[in-house]
């Protein structure tokens, strides 16, 4: 008899970056040996970066293997028909102790042509930020490809970029084709398409650990930018206690925010998709059948599509993001 699926926790995969720091170790109690941890990939089935289950009878199996075995029971029938054995999303925590490069990600069409892969649309939730923290998102005003190329050539690109001061709780949607960068002092939860294709446009003339400039992808980046969608937008949801509010409603993923102050029955019966629950504040116990798991701040768990309901029990006021594919 097939065992029933259950909420899955995974071991984060740490990534060392030139701009990384130690907050992912300090804030979220990860025991990583490496220094300058820029990212943890918390939910991933990207090749050579497959998240491994740490709870229940599926422990030590990775996410790619589970999709292959459980198919629609895990990800949802419509999701499996659309994506096959490719798990469609990637969840990261990002610690920027220095500015990231100015970059852009390809859309689905460009990524298919260049990489035989999907594009990279994403969203950011600002978990923590220093008083002077900021991000770069879009341009100050409309700009042409030719003008942008000239600014790159004469090293004045920063003059046209849109810099935005940020604070904890700010939310931003970054469609593929929008120029962007995370600034130093930001700790971010990122939800994105399952793609790792990034084109660096500008890197502040910075040198890598070997004393050489990091690779740029200027031509590919200039071609991938959506010049029609140059203006950034901050998302400001109105979420009452024990209610749910939409943040992102896109073909790539849907994300909602929940603020819990008391136990809630969490109904999943109408969602034909896996659901990712990310805890961005607090501590929540999730009861299912005769078992439970806990989710604390910084954790993301995967709820299989075949599950119809959970009981969410916060021990303190807690904030969750739920993400799925429509």
N, C-alpha and C positions, 0 to 999 in steps of 0.2 A: 504494500500500500504506500502511495506517495505521501510523504510528510507535508503538512501544511506549511506554507511560507509564513514569515513573521518579519517584524521590523529589523532591518539590518544595519549594524554599525561596522565601520571600516577603519583600518589603520591609516592615518594620514601619511602621505608621501612628501617628504621635505625636499625643497629645491634651494640650493645655494645660489645667490645672486650677488653681483657686485654692489647693488643698491640695498641689499637686505640688512636685517638687524637681528635682535634677540627677543623681540616682543612676542613672537609666536610661542617661544619657549616659556617666557615669563607669564603671559596672560592666560595661556591655555594649557599649562602644565605638561607640555610635550618634552620628552626626555631625548632630545636630539643631540648628537655629538658634534655636529658641524656648526660652524659660525656663519654669520651673515645669511640667515635663512630668509629668503625673500618671499617664498610661497610654501604653502602646504596644499597638495591636491587631495582633497578630502573625499570626493566622489569622482572616480575616473575609471573609464574602461579604454582609454587611449593606449595603443600598442606600447609595450614596455613600461607602462605606467598604470597598471591595473590595480585598483583598490582591492585589498584583501579583507574578507569578513573576519570579525573578531568575536562574534557572539553566536551562541546556538549551535545546532548540528551542522551548519554550513561553514563554520569557522575554518579558515585556511583556504577556502575557495575564493577565487577572485571574481570581480563583477562581470568580466567578459565571459567567463565560464558559465556563470549563472544565467546570463541572457541566452547563451547557446542551449542550455538544458531546459530552462523554464519558459522561455519565449514569452508569449502573451500573458501567462499567469504572473510573470514578474513585471513586465513593462506595460501591459495592456495590449489588447488585440489590435486596435487601430495603430498604436505606436509601433508594434512589431511589423504590421503590414507596411508601414511607411519607411521604417528604418532598418528592418531586418535585424541582424545580430549586432548592429552598431548601437551601443548605448548613446543617446543623443545629447546628453548634457555633461558638463564638468563644473564642479564646485570647488572654489579655492578660498583660502585665506591669504591675504597679501600684506606684508609688512614693509613699507617703504621708508627706510631710514635716509635715503637720498632720492632725488628725482629719478623717475624712470624716463626712458627715451620718449621723444615725441614719435608717435607711431600710429598705424592704422591697420585694420584687419580687412581681408577680402570678404566680399559677399559670396553667396552660394554659387553664383554663376562663375565668378572669377576663380574661386577656389576649386571648382570642378574642372575648369579648363587647365589650371596651373598645377594642381596638386591631387586631382581625382579625389576630392574630399569636400566636406561642407565648409561654409564660411564661419565667421565668428562674430555673432551679435552677443552682447553681454549687458549685465547690469551690476551696479555697485551699491552696496549698503555700507556707509561709513560707520565702523564700529567704534573707533577712537581716533582722535586727532589732536595734535598739538595746537596751541593758540594761533600759530602762524601757518598752519597747514592749508594746502590748496591743491586743486587739480587743474589740468588743462583739458578743455572740452570744446571742440569746434573753433570757430574763428570769431573775431570781433565784428566782422561784417562780411558780406559776400566777397569771394575771391575767385579768380580764374586759375586754371592750371598753369598758364604762362606766367602770371604774376607770382604765384607761389614758387615756381621753379626759379624765378629771378631772385626772390628773397632767400631761397636756399643757397644760391650761388654766391650772393654777397653777404651771407651770414647774418641776415636781419629777420629771420623767420619768427623769432620770439615776439616781434613788434605786432604781429597780426593774430597771434593766438589768444584765445579767450581763457583767461585765468580766473578761477572761481574759488573764493575762500570757502572752506567746509568745516562742519562740526559734526559730532556724533549724531546719528539718526538721519543724516541727509542721504537721499537716494537719487541715483542717476541711471538713465538708460542710454546705452551707447550702441547704436545700430552699426552694423558692418559698414565701413566706408567713412565713418566719422573720425577725424583726427583727435587724439587724446593722449593724456599722460597722467599718471598718479604722482603727486608731489610728495616730497619728504614730509614725514610726520603723520602719514595716513596709515591706519589699519583698516582693512577693507574685507568684506565678504563679497566675492564675485561669483555670479551665476552666469554661465555662458554656454554657447554651443560647444560640442565636443570637438574642438579644433585647437591646434597650437600654431597657427600660421600668423605671424606678426611681421609687418614690414616697418623697419625703423626709418624714419624720415630725417631725424636730427637727434644728436646725442650730446649736445653742449661741448663738443670737441673733447669728450672725456676719453681717458685711456683705460684699457683693461688691466688685469693683474700682470700681464706681460709687457706693459708699457706701450701697447699698440692701440690705435683707435678701433672701436668696435665696428663691426660690419654694418653698413647702411644698405638700404634696398630702395634707393631713391626713385628709380624709374618705375618699379613695380608699385611703390607707394603712391606716386603721383597718378598712376592709372587707376588705382583702387579707390581713391577718395571720391566720395559723393559730394560734388560741389554744390548741388541743389540743397543738400541738408547740412548747412553750415552752422546753424544756431543750436546751442545746447538748451536742454530743458531739465530743470530739477523737479523731481516728483515729490509732492507733499500730500500724502494720504491722510484722510481724516478717519482715524480708527478709534472707536469708542471701546471701553473695556468690555471684554467678552464678545467682541464682534470681529468681523473680518472685512478687510478693505483691499481692493485691487491696486496693485502697483504697476505691473506690466501685463499687457494682454496682446501677445504677438504670436505670429505663426511659429516662431522658434520655441517659445515657452510662455507660460502664464505664471505669474508670481503674485501672491496675496500676503498680507500681513495680518497677524492675529495678536491681540493683547489679552492675556488671560489673568484674571484675579480669583477665579473659582473653578472647580471642576466642570469640564465640558464634554458632552458626547460629540465625538468627531466623526461625522458621517462621510464615508468615501464611496458609497454605492453608486453615485451618479458620475464618478470620474473614471473613465476607461483609460487609465494611465497609472504608472508608478507615481508616487508623490514623494518629494524630498522635503523633509521638515528640518529647517535650520533654526537653532536656538540662538538668538542674538542678545538675549537678556534673560537671566533667571535660571530656573531649575524646574523641569517638568517630568512627571512620571507618566508613562504611557502604558495603560493596562489593556491587554488583549487576551481573550479567552482566559486561561488560568495562569497567565504569565505577565511580565511587565519588563520594560526597560526604562532607564532614565536618560534625559537629554539635558545637558548643561550648556551654558553659554559657550559658543564657538563650535559646537558639534552639529553635524548634519547626519540624519538617518534616512534610509530609504524604506518607504512603505510599499510593499508589493501591490500590484494592481488587483490581485485576487482578494485582498483584504477589504472588508466593507465598512468596518468601524473600529474606533479606538476610544478609550476614555483618557482624556488629557487632564492631569491633576497637577496644577502648579503649587509648589511649596512657598513661593513668593511671587509677586507680580512678574510675569514673564512675557516676553515678546518672541513670536515665532514667525518665520517666513515659510509659506508652503509653495512649492513649485511643481508644475506638471505640464504635460503636453496636451493641448486640446485636440 
